[in-house]
Amino acid sequence: MDFSDILSFISGRSSVREYESEPVPQEEIDYILDCASTAPSAGNIEAWDVVVVTDEETRAALAEAAFNQPHIEQAPVILAVCSNYVRSMSRYGERGILYALEDATIACTYMMLAAHARNLQSCWTGAFDDDAVRDVLGLPQHIRPVALLAIGKGHTPGQLTGRMAVGEHVHRETW
């Protein structure tokens, strides 16, 4: 990869909601998780955890918990990315809740980019019933599901979605 053009690499990734049934090799899943473990985190506490789901019945239950979104069941791998409040609150108190959410979202972003680097497609899904996901995966109460990341060989859209101009987001010195 030519690191001088990271923008093209990042811009080439898109959310994919149609997947082939072909399993993702364990080495690829391990690579994605290894990349996530390099993500920055508040105080280097790494207040995130992930549940790797490949079982067909569990994916179906997660799809139901995600308001019947078919790509959750269809993708061969779902990475349920969670924030671990206890891990960060032990150092940062109440503010640790925010830091755990941030840690989980950054790690999930790294997972998406790692999948893209391995020519796999992904879709970050945040629309789900937290308690239903918690029940399906047996999550303890101090663990909050943040994203269901679908990963697999997917059918990339023919056209990437448009984006707001950078100037719409950027403010200099003050709002």
C-alpha positions as CSV (number, residue, x, y, z in Angstrom):
1,M,0.0,0.0,0.0
2,D,1.2,3.5,-0.9
3,F,0.8,5.3,2.4
4,S,1.0,8.7,0.7
5,D,-2.5,8.2,-0.5
6,I,-4.4,7.1,2.6
7,L,-7.4,9.3,1.6
8,S,-8.0,7.1,-1.5
9,F,-7.8,4.0,0.6
10,I,-10.3,5.4,3.2
11,S,-12.6,6.8,0.6
12,G,-12.7,3.5,-1.2
13,R,-14.4,1.8,1.7
14,S,-18.2,1.8,1.9
15,S,-20.9,0.1,3.9
16,V,-22.0,-3.1,2.3
17,R,-25.3,-4.9,3.1
18,E,-25.2,-7.9,0.8
19,Y,-22.8,-10.7,1.5
20,E,-21.8,-14.1,0.0
21,S,-22.1,-17.1,2.4
22,E,-18.4,-17.9,2.0
23,P,-16.8,-18.0,5.5
24,V,-14.2,-15.6,6.5
25,P,-10.9,-17.5,7.3
26,Q,-9.9,-17.3,11.0
27,E,-6.6,-15.7,10.0
28,E,-8.5,-12.8,8.5
29,I,-10.6,-12.4,11.7
30,D,-7.4,-12.5,13.8
31,Y,-5.8,-9.9,11.6
32,I,-8.8,-7.6,12.0
33,L,-8.7,-8.0,15.8
34,D,-5.0,-7.5,15.9
35,C,-5.4,-4.2,14.1
36,A,-8.2,-3.2,16.5
37,S,-5.8,-3.8,19.4
38,T,-3.6,-1.0,18.2
39,A,-6.3,1.6,18.4
40,P,-5.7,4.5,20.7
41,S,-7.7,4.5,24.0
42,A,-8.1,6.7,27.0
43,G,-5.3,6.1,29.4
44,N,-4.4,3.0,27.3
45,I,-7.0,1.1,29.3
46,E,-8.6,-0.3,26.1
47,A,-12.1,-0.2,27.5
48,W,-13.6,-2.3,24.7
49,D,-14.4,-5.9,24.1
50,V,-15.7,-7.8,21.1
51,V,-17.8,-10.9,20.7
52,V,-17.0,-12.8,17.4
53,V,-20.1,-14.4,16.0
54,T,-20.0,-16.8,13.2
55,D,-22.8,-19.2,14.3
56,E,-25.8,-19.0,11.9
57,E,-28.5,-19.2,14.7
58,T,-26.8,-16.5,16.7
59,R,-26.5,-14.2,13.7
60,A,-30.2,-14.7,13.0
61,A,-31.0,-13.8,16.6
62,L,-28.8,-10.7,16.3
63,A,-30.5,-9.7,13.1
64,E,-33.8,-9.9,14.9
65,A,-32.4,-7.8,17.8
66,A,-31.2,-5.3,15.0
67,F,-34.8,-4.7,13.9
68,N,-34.6,-7.5,11.3
69,Q,-31.8,-6.1,9.3
70,P,-31.0,-8.9,6.9
71,H,-27.3,-8.2,6.4
72,I,-26.7,-9.1,10.1
73,E,-27.8,-12.6,9.4
74,Q,-26.3,-12.8,5.9
75,A,-22.8,-11.7,6.7
76,P,-20.6,-14.7,7.7
77,V,-19.0,-12.8,10.6
78,I,-20.5,-10.3,13.1
79,L,-18.2,-8.5,15.4
80,A,-20.2,-7.2,18.4
81,V,-18.1,-4.4,19.6
82,C,-18.8,-3.4,23.2
83,S,-17.7,-0.8,25.7
84,N,-16.5,-2.0,29.1
85,Y,-17.5,0.7,31.6
86,V,-15.9,-1.0,34.6
87,R,-12.5,-1.0,32.9
88,S,-12.5,2.8,32.3
89,M,-14.5,3.9,35.3
90,S,-12.0,2.3,37.7
91,R,-9.6,5.1,36.7
92,Y,-11.9,7.9,35.4
93,G,-15.1,7.6,37.5
94,E,-18.3,8.7,35.7
95,R,-16.3,10.2,32.8
96,G,-15.1,6.7,32.1
97,I,-18.5,5.9,30.5
98,L,-17.7,8.3,27.7
99,Y,-14.2,7.0,27.4
100,A,-15.3,3.4,27.1
101,L,-17.8,4.4,24.3
102,E,-15.0,6.3,22.5
103,D,-12.6,3.4,22.9
104,A,-15.1,1.0,21.4
105,T,-15.9,3.2,18.5
106,I,-12.3,3.8,17.6
107,A,-11.5,0.1,17.8
108,C,-14.5,-0.6,15.6
109,T,-13.3,1.9,13.0
110,Y,-9.9,0.2,13.0
111,M,-11.7,-3.1,12.4
112,M,-13.6,-1.7,9.4
113,L,-10.4,-0.4,7.9
114,A,-8.5,-3.6,8.5
115,A,-11.3,-5.5,6.8
116,H,-11.1,-3.1,3.9
117,A,-7.3,-3.7,3.7
118,R,-8.0,-7.4,3.4
119,N,-10.5,-6.9,0.6
120,L,-13.4,-7.7,2.8
121,Q,-16.5,-5.6,3.1
122,S,-18.2,-4.4,6.3
123,C,-21.2,-2.5,7.6
124,W,-21.3,-0.8,10.9
125,T,-24.8,-1.2,12.4
126,G,-25.8,0.8,15.4
127,A,-29.6,0.3,15.2
128,F,-30.4,-2.5,17.6
129,D,-32.1,-3.2,20.9
130,D,-29.3,-3.1,23.4
131,D,-31.1,-5.5,25.9
132,A,-31.9,-8.0,23.1
133,V,-28.3,-8.0,21.9
134,R,-27.2,-8.3,25.6
135,D,-29.5,-11.3,26.0
136,V,-28.4,-13.1,22.7
137,L,-24.7,-12.7,23.6
138,G,-24.9,-13.2,27.4
139,L,-23.3,-9.8,28.0
140,P,-22.8,-8.7,31.7
141,Q,-24.6,-5.5,32.7
142,H,-21.5,-3.4,32.8
143,I,-20.9,-4.2,29.1
144,R,-22.8,-2.1,26.5
145,P,-23.0,-3.2,22.9
146,V,-22.0,-0.3,20.7
147,A,-21.9,-1.7,17.1
148,L,-22.6,-4.9,15.2
149,L,-20.0,-4.9,12.5
150,A,-20.9,-7.2,9.6
151,I,-17.9,-8.6,7.7
152,G,-17.5,-10.8,4.7
153,K,-17.1,-10.9,0.9
154,G,-19.8,-8.5,-0.1
155,H,-21.3,-6.9,-3.1
156,T,-19.8,-3.4,-3.2
157,P,-22.3,-0.7,-4.4
158,G,-21.6,0.5,-7.9
159,Q,-21.4,4.1,-6.7
160,L,-20.2,5.4,-3.4
161,T,-22.4,7.8,-1.5
162,G,-21.8,11.5,-1.6
163,R,-20.4,13.4,1.3
164,M,-20.8,16.8,2.8
165,A,-18.0,19.3,1.9
166,V,-15.3,19.4,4.5
167,G,-16.1,23.1,5.1
168,E,-19.5,22.1,6.4
169,H,-17.9,20.4,9.4
170,V,-14.8,22.6,10.1
171,H,-14.8,25.7,12.2
172,R,-11.6,27.7,12.8
173,E,-10.6,29.0,16.2
174,T,-14.3,29.4,17.3
175,W,-17.7,28.1,16.1
